[in-house]
Amino acid sequence: MTNILVTGSKGQLGSELQALSKEYEYNFFFTDRSTLDITNKADIEAFVNLHDIHLIINAAAYTAVDKAESDEQMANKINHLALEYLATIAKEKNIKLIHVSTDYVFDGKNYKPYNEDDITNPNGVYGQTKLDGEKALQSINPQNSIIIRTAWVYSSFGANFVKTMLRLGKEKVSLGVIFDQVGTPTYARDLAKVILDIIPKIKNESVEIYHYTNEGVLSWYDFAKEIMRMAKLDCQINPIETKAYPTPATRPHFSLLNKSKIKEEFGIIIPYWKDSLDECLKIMQERK
């Protein structure tokens, strides 16, 4: 039986991995900051030894993009240094490592979907610390380890754009949503399923990077419009420019990721974003 350590188990991706875990014949150890401090190398090592871990899925991250601008030390500890410890232990003990990263490693100034080997250039602290983590993992280079970059993550678990829109859609008559940032949402359940499905197929000498989001192209404005339509909420969505909604951290204007590599190498079919949104909303409705 393969023993799998999942970090960040209370986040969106970690929660979806837990929800799907019973469908897979693995032995899972789900941890969060209260049960495993991944910023402490000795703690990770002790946990890995105690439970004879064969694979680590690092779903933990400091994701408060704006807060990171004034909390660089903590963002760096979680997004960079913790990954350095995980990678070092993975290499020493011959453990597979799947790490989840972000579109924020790019500056969002592209005109076509980003490939895995395109030049990185983060706009802020969050993106920089995630990139530093990627580089640490690549430098240490444990065998059979991969990085999956994703974007615009939402889920029926945790706080996210979909839940915010559903709440505001019930409270407000109209709402302004940014139209000049383009990308594709990622339903965390779809990503979790892909991660669990490809585990037996991961065989590589050097760290490989893959991109994963749902299929399609849209703005946050388009996303909000579709959420309201599917949820049958009578809230007028108005398009606004990014400059009308200033934030401490700069968002990428263009976040499209090219997913050809992960589709071809692992033979996966990625769902269209509207189909995944519909599924997520139905699950949320069922839980009510």
N, C-alpha and C positions, 0 to 999 in steps of 0.2 A: 504493500500500500504506500503510495506517495504521500508524504507529509508536506503540506503547503502552509507557509506562514503568510498571512495577509495583513499588511499594516494599513492603518487608516480605515478600519472596518466600520466606523460610524459615519463616514462621508458618503457621498452619493454613489460612487463606484463601489466602495467597500460594502455598502448596504445591498447593492444589487448582486454582488458576488455572493454574499450570504444567502440572499433569496434564491439564487440559482444552485447553490452548493449541493443541495440534496439530489440534484439530477446527475451528479458526477461521482464517480467512484474514487474520490480522493479523501484524505483525512485532513481537514482544514483546522487551522489555528487562527482565529480572528482576533486581532489585537487593536487597541487604540492607545492613546497617550496614557491612560490610567493603568493599562496592563503591560505595556512595553514602551520604554523610552528609547526611541530610535536615535536620539541625539546622544546616547550613551553607548559607546562601543562594547563595553563589558556586559551591559544588560542584554544587548543583541546576542552576543556570543554565548552567554549563559542560556538564553532561551533556545537558541538553535541547537546547542548541545543536549539540553534536557529533553527536547522533543524530536530529536533526530530529523531536522528539517532538510528536505530535498529540493525545495523550490520556494522562492520568495516572490510574492506579488506586492510591489510597493505602490499602494494606492494612497499613501499618506502624502500630504502636501500643505504648505502654507499658501492658501489661495485668496486671501484678502488682498486683492490687487492694489487698492488705494492705501490701505493701512500699511502695506509693506514699504511704502515710500518713507514712512517715519519709524518703521520697525525693522530696519534692514538686518540687524543682528539675528533676530528670531527667524526671519524669512530665510536667511543664509544657513542657519543651523538645521532647519527642517528640509529645505529644498536642495541644499548642497552638501553640507557636512554629514548629515545622516545617510545620504546616498553613498558618500565616500566610505562610511563604515560598513554599510550593507554590501557594497561591492567588494571591499577587502575581505570580509568574512566569506562571501560567496566564492571568491577566488581560492581562498585558503582551504575551503571545505568542499570544493567542486559542486557548488549549489547553483541551480539555474536561477536567474534573476530577471523578472519582468518589471520594468519601470515605466510609469506613466508620466509623460511630459506634456508640453503645451505649444500652441501656435504663437504664444507670446515671445518665443525665442526669435521670431522674425519681427521686422519693423512695420510690416503691413503696407509696404509701398510697392508691392509687386503688381503685375498686370495679368498674370496667369497663375494657376494653382502652384503652390510651393511644393517642390520635390524635396526628398529627404536630404539631399546633398547641396541644397541651395545655401547661399551665404546667410548666416544668422546675424542679427543686429537688434538686440532687445531695446525697447523704448524706456524701460523702467526697472525698478528693483526686483519685482516679481519675475519678470522674464529673464533678467540677468542671473538671478539665483537658480532658476530652473536650468538655464544653459550651463552654469557652472557645475551643477549636478550631473548633467549629461556628459560634460567633458571629463569629470572625475571618473565616472563609470567607464567611459571609453579608454581613459588612461590606464586604469587598473585592469580592465579587460578580462573579466571572468568569462570562462567558456559558456556557451549556450545562454547568453544574456541578450536581451533586446530592450529597446526604448520604443514606446508607442506615443507619438504626439497626437493630441486630440484638441478639440475646441468647442466652445459654447455648450458645455455639458449641462444636462438637466436630468431629472429623475422624479419618481413619485416619492423619493426620500429626500430629506434635507431641504435647504433653502436654495432657490434657483429662479431664473427668469420666468419660467412657466408658472410657478406658484405665485410669484409676485404679480404677474399679469392677471391671474385668476382672482387674486385678492383685490387688486385695484379695479378690475373690471366690474366687481360687485359694488365697490364703494363710489366710483366716479362716473360721471356722464361722458367725459372725454379725457383723453390722455395723449401726451406727446411722446413719441418714441423715435429714436434715431434711425434715419434712413440711409446715411452715408457710411455705414460700416457693413461690409459684406462678408458672408461666410456661410457655414453650414452648422446647424445644431447637431449635437451628439446625444442620443438617448443612452444614458449610462448602462441600461440593461443590455442594449445591443453590444456595447463595448465589452461588458463583463462576459457575455456569452462568447464573443470572439476570443478573448483572452483564455478562457477555459477550454475552448475547442482546439486552439493551436498548441497547447502545452506539449503534446506528444510529438509535434512536428518541428519543434525548435531544436535545431542542430547547427551551430555555427561556431567557428573558431574565434572570430572577432565580434564585438558588439555591433548589432545591426539596428538601424533606425527604421521605423515604419510610421506611416500616417494613417489615422483613422477618424472619420466623422461619418455621419449619415450621408446619403447622396442628395444632390441638389444644390442650388445657389439661391441665397436670399439675404435680405437685410433684417435688422432687428425689428423694423417697422412691419415688414412682411410677416415675420414670425408672430408678432403681437396680433396682427389682423387675423391670422389663421387660428390662434389660440381663442380669440373672442368668438370667431365663427363656429368653431367646433364645440366650444362650451356654451354656445347660445347666449352669450352675454351682450347686452345692449349698451356697449361702451364705444364711443367714437374714437378711433385711433388716428392721430394727426402726425404727419411726418415732420421731424425737426432735425436740424443739423447738429453734428457733434459739438460745435462751438457754442451752441445754445445750452449745452448741459456739461459745463466744465467739471472735471474730476482731477484729484491729485495726480493720478497716473494716466499716461497717454495710452489710449486703446489703439490696436492695429486697425487701420481702415479696411484692410483686405486680408482675410484670414482663410482663404480657400486652400485646402491641403490636397495634393494629388495622392490618391489612394491606390494607384495602379500596382505598386510593389506588394502591398499586403494582400491584395486580391489575387494577384498572380502566383505569389510564392506559397500561399496557404490555401488557395482555392476557395475563397469565401465570397459570398454574395452579400452586399451591404444594402440594407433597407433604405427606401426613400424617406426623407425626413417627415413628410406629412403622415405616412403610414405609421411611423414610430411615435409621432406625437399623438395620433389617434389612440394607439395602444396604451400609451402612458396615461392619457386622460381617462380611459376606460378603467384602468387599474385603480386610479385615484378615486373614481366614482364608486367602484366596488368596495373599496376600503371604508367608505363613508357608511 
